[in-house]
Amino acid sequence: MSVLSTLRHPIIAAPMAGGPSTPALVAAVSAAGGLGFLAAGMIETDRLLADVAEVRSRTDRPFGVNLFLPDPGGVDDAAIRAYAERLAPQAARRGVSLGEAVGGDDAYPEKLAALLADPVPVVSFVFGLPDRAAVSALRERGTEVWATVTRPDAAIAAADLGVDAVVVQGTEAGGHRGGLPDDDDYGLLPLLRLTAARCDRPLVAAGGLVDGPSVAAVLAAGAAAAQLGTAFLRCPEAGSSPMHRAAVAGAAPTALTRAYTGKRARGVANDFLREHDAVAPRGYPQVLHLTRPLLVAARRDADASVANLWAGQAHPLARDVPAAQVVAEVSADARAALATVVERSSRWG
């Protein structure tokens, strides 16, 4: 029996690295009948294992862990050096030095090994597709494997690898683009329909989904469940900062940018994004390491004009309510929206 078939509500809490996806949030969503996801990105393996243990102590319901795959692409070192020169005066005004623009694999081999040694119900991947050996090894241990895609052809490749489900992420989503390459611009509904026409795996829709009617739309369009991230950013269980919560509660537009990490990600548009987006180079995690001290200082100073404020396009719809309430009410509102559509369709000739 698949994990998706055991859920009382078709609601997945998106893994949000950098703090929002706390064990408390993950457990609350799973206990409410959805599926919570821990974000393993940008933390040490020991921290991941501790988070897994804490989720298990809070609920016996299924949950997932999301892994960052190492980026295989090369970088333009000269472009990154030029970007560092551009940002250096801004960092100096904060009293910090920029970080070293180094590469890295986010300890992916160690984290994968840890999840093979101590299996969890679901492991999902972003920033590309896992290799066939990783998929097979996880599934042999009883772990479902989900792949995140942002293009229809990637969904076909994921199915060929033997994954159990495909997360289809539209450009409306907050945070990083989950597929490779990251320069796609498929809206969620076209991407979902194109993928459903060619892929025989259960689809999880992600991108700009915050309320019941939007979830109803993707369920009608072929998704088995909806993955919500921004909808949970204002929940008390989330690890979002007060500055981030305020930005999500506001009405400012969002934009995709490489300015913060070298990989395209959607956040609330601010001065830093507008000033540097046009010249920000590709290069993850190099740009992430470069900008991190500056961004840490901005968060310390609660400076929303500089800090990265990841959020999806529909962020003003997010509410400051407990995670279990989000799960129950979004699910109920989706059911009501679908019933309304059925009732209206009965009047069609």
C-alpha positions in Angstrom: 0.0 0.0 0.0 1.4 3.4 -1.0 1.9 6.2 1.5 -0.4 8.4 -0.6 -3.2 5.9 -0.3 -3.0 6.0 3.6 -3.5 9.8 3.9 -6.8 11.1 5.3 -6.2 14.4 3.4 -4.4 14.9 0.1 -2.1 17.5 1.6 1.7 17.3 1.6 3.8 19.8 3.6 6.6 20.8 1.3 10.2 20.4 2.6 11.4 24.0 3.3 15.2 24.1 4.0 16.7 26.8 6.0 14.5 26.5 9.1 10.8 26.5 8.4 10.3 22.7 8.2 10.8 21.9 11.9 10.1 18.4 13.3 7.1 20.0 15.1 5.6 21.1 11.8 6.3 17.8 10.1 4.7 15.8 12.9 1.7 18.1 13.1 0.9 17.8 9.4 1.3 14.0 9.5 -0.7 13.6 12.7 -3.5 15.6 11.1 -3.7 13.1 8.2 -1.5 14.8 5.7 2.2 14.0 5.0 5.0 16.2 6.6 8.4 16.4 5.1 11.7 17.2 6.8 14.2 19.2 4.7 17.6 17.7 4.8 19.2 20.4 2.8 21.9 22.6 4.3 22.1 20.7 7.6 24.6 18.2 9.0 23.8 14.5 8.9 23.6 14.3 12.7 21.0 17.1 12.8 19.0 15.2 10.2 19.0 12.0 12.3 18.0 14.0 15.4 15.1 15.6 13.4 14.0 12.2 12.2 14.0 10.9 15.8 12.1 13.9 17.0 9.4 13.4 14.4 9.0 9.8 15.4 8.7 10.8 19.1 5.8 13.1 18.1 3.8 10.9 15.8 3.6 7.4 14.5 2.2 8.5 11.1 4.2 8.4 7.9 6.5 11.3 7.0 9.2 12.0 4.5 12.7 13.4 4.1 13.9 15.5 1.2 17.5 15.3 -0.1 19.4 17.8 -2.2 21.2 16.1 -5.1 24.7 17.5 -5.9 24.6 19.9 -8.8 26.5 18.4 -11.7 26.9 21.7 -13.6 30.1 23.6 -14.0 30.4 27.2 -12.9 31.9 30.4 -14.3 34.6 31.3 -11.8 35.2 34.7 -13.3 31.5 35.6 -13.1 31.3 34.5 -9.4 34.4 36.6 -8.6 32.8 39.6 -10.3 29.7 39.0 -8.3 31.7 38.9 -5.1 33.3 42.2 -6.0 29.9 43.7 -6.5 28.6 42.5 -3.1 31.7 43.2 -1.0 30.9 46.8 -0.2 27.4 45.8 0.9 28.9 43.1 3.2 31.4 45.6 4.6 28.7 48.0 5.6 27.2 45.1 7.6 30.5 44.5 9.2 31.0 41.0 7.7 33.1 39.4 5.0 31.6 37.4 2.2 32.0 33.6 2.4 34.3 31.5 0.2 32.5 30.5 -3.0 33.2 26.8 -2.8 31.4 23.8 -4.2 30.1 20.9 -2.3 27.6 18.0 -2.3 25.6 18.9 0.9 26.9 15.6 2.4 24.6 13.8 0.1 26.4 10.4 0.3 26.4 10.5 4.1 22.7 11.5 4.3 21.6 8.8 1.8 23.6 6.2 3.7 22.0 7.3 7.0 18.5 6.9 5.5 19.4 3.5 4.1 20.6 2.5 7.6 17.5 3.9 9.3 14.7 3.9 6.7 11.9 6.5 6.7 8.6 6.0 4.9 9.4 8.4 2.0 12.5 10.1 0.6 12.1 12.7 -2.1 14.8 14.4 -4.2 15.3 17.8 -5.7 17.9 19.4 -8.0 17.8 16.6 -10.5 17.0 12.9 -10.5 18.6 10.2 -8.3 20.6 7.4 -9.9 19.0 4.0 -10.4 21.1 2.4 -7.6 19.8 4.9 -5.0 16.2 4.4 -6.0 16.6 0.6 -5.9 18.4 0.6 -2.5 15.8 2.8 -0.9 12.9 0.8 -2.2 14.5 -2.4 -1.1 14.4 -1.0 2.5 10.7 -0.2 2.2 11.2 3.5 1.5 9.1 5.1 -1.2 11.1 7.3 -3.6 9.6 10.5 -5.0 11.3 12.7 -7.6 10.7 16.4 -8.2 10.5 17.6 -11.8 9.8 20.9 -13.5 9.6 19.6 -17.0 7.5 16.8 -18.6 10.5 14.9 -20.0 12.0 14.7 -16.6 8.9 13.0 -15.3 9.3 10.3 -17.9 12.9 9.8 -17.0 11.9 9.6 -13.3 9.3 6.9 -14.0 12.0 5.0 -15.9 14.2 5.0 -12.8 11.4 3.2 -10.9 10.3 6.1 -8.5 7.0 5.6 -6.7 5.6 9.2 -7.3 6.6 12.3 -9.1 6.3 15.8 -7.6 5.4 18.2 -10.4 6.6 21.7 -9.4 5.2 24.7 -11.3 7.0 28.0 -11.6 4.6 29.6 -9.1 6.3 27.7 -6.2 8.3 29.5 -3.5 11.9 28.6 -2.9 14.3 26.8 -5.2 13.3 25.3 -8.5 13.4 21.5 -7.8 14.5 20.3 -11.2 17.4 20.5 -13.6 17.9 22.7 -15.6 16.4 25.4 -13.4 15.5 27.8 -16.2 12.1 26.3 -17.0 9.0 28.4 -16.8 6.1 25.9 -16.9 3.0 27.0 -14.9 1.7 24.2 -12.7 -1.5 23.4 -14.5 0.1 23.0 -18.0 2.9 21.1 -16.5 0.6 18.8 -14.6 -1.6 18.1 -17.6 1.4 17.5 -19.9 3.0 15.2 -17.3 -0.3 13.3 -16.6 -0.6 12.5 -20.4 2.8 10.8 -20.4 3.7 9.5 -17.0 2.0 6.6 -15.3 3.1 7.4 -11.7 1.0 9.2 -9.0 1.6 12.9 -9.3 1.9 15.4 -6.5 1.2 18.9 -7.6 3.3 21.8 -6.2 3.4 25.5 -6.9 1.2 28.4 -5.7 -1.2 26.1 -3.8 -2.4 27.7 -0.5 -6.1 27.2 -0.3 -8.9 24.7 -1.0 -10.0 25.8 -4.4 -6.4 25.7 -5.8 -6.0 22.2 -4.4 -9.3 21.2 -6.0 -8.0 22.5 -9.3 -4.9 20.3 -9.3 -6.8 17.2 -8.0 -9.3 17.7 -10.9 -6.3 18.0 -13.3 -4.8 14.7 -12.4 -2.8 15.1 -9.1 -3.1 12.5 -6.4 -2.2 15.1 -3.8 -1.1 18.7 -3.4 2.2 19.8 -1.9 1.9 23.1 0.0 4.8 25.1 1.4 4.0 28.8 1.7 0.6 27.8 3.3 2.5 26.6 6.4 5.1 29.4 6.7 2.9 31.4 9.2 1.9 28.3 11.3 3.2 28.4 14.9 5.0 25.1 14.4 7.1 26.5 11.5 10.6 27.8 12.0 10.0 30.9 10.0 11.4 34.1 11.4 9.1 37.0 12.4 10.5 39.0 9.4 9.7 36.1 7.0 6.2 35.7 8.5 5.6 39.4 8.0 6.7 39.3 4.4 4.5 36.3 3.7 1.5 38.1 5.3 2.1 41.2 3.0 1.0 41.7 -0.5 4.4 42.4 -2.2 5.0 40.5 -5.5 7.4 37.6 -5.8 10.1 37.0 -8.4 12.5 34.3 -9.4 16.2 35.1 -8.9 19.7 33.6 -8.6 20.9 36.5 -6.5 21.0 34.6 -3.2 22.2 31.1 -4.1 23.1 30.9 -7.8 20.1 28.7 -8.4 16.7 30.2 -9.4 14.4 30.5 -6.4 11.2 32.5 -5.8 10.9 34.9 -3.0 9.2 38.2 -2.0 10.9 40.9 -4.2 13.0 43.3 -2.2 15.9 45.8 -2.8 18.6 43.1 -2.8 16.8 41.0 -5.4 16.0 43.9 -7.6 19.5 45.3 -7.4 21.5 42.1 -8.1 19.2 39.7 -10.0 20.2 40.8 -13.5 23.9 40.1 -12.9 23.7 37.2 -10.5 25.6 34.2 -11.9 24.7 30.5 -12.0 26.6 28.5 -9.5 25.0 26.5 -6.6 26.2 26.1 -3.9 29.1 28.5 -4.7 26.9 31.7 -4.6 25.1 30.3 -1.5 28.3 30.1 0.4 29.4 33.5 -0.9 26.3 35.3 0.3 25.6 33.4 3.5 27.4 35.8 5.9 25.6 38.8 4.4 22.3 37.1 4.6 22.9 35.9 8.2 23.7 39.5 9.1 20.5 40.7 7.4 18.4 38.2 9.4 20.2 39.3 12.6 19.3 42.9 11.8 15.7 41.9 10.7 16.4 43.7 7.4 13.8 42.6 4.9 15.3 44.7 2.2 18.3 42.3 2.0 17.2 38.9 3.4 15.9 36.1 1.2 12.2 35.7 1.9 11.2 32.6 0.0 7.5 32.4 -0.8 5.1 31.3 -3.6 3.1 33.6 -5.8 -0.1 33.1 -3.7 1.6 33.9 -0.4 -1.0 36.6 0.8 -3.5 33.7 1.2 -1.4 32.0 3.9 -2.8 32.2 7.4 -1.5 32.4 11.0 -3.2 29.2 12.2 -2.0 25.8 13.5 -0.7 23.3 10.9 -3.4 20.8 11.6 -6.0 23.5 10.9 -4.4 24.2 7.6 -4.6 20.5 6.6 -8.2 20.0 7.7 -9.6 23.3 6.3 -7.8 23.2 3.0 -8.9 19.7 2.5 -12.5 20.5 3.4 -12.5 23.6 1.2 -11.1 21.5 -1.7 -13.8 19.0 -1.3 -16.5 21.7 -1.2 -15.0 23.3 -4.3 -15.1 20.0 -6.2 -18.7 19.5 -5.1 -19.6 23.0 -6.4 -18.0 22.1 -9.8 -20.0 18.9 -10.0 -23.2 20.7 -9.1 -22.6 23.4 -11.7 -21.7 20.9 -14.3 -25.0 19.2 -13.8 -26.6 22.2 -15.4 -24.5 22.0 -18.6 -26.3 20.9 -21.6 
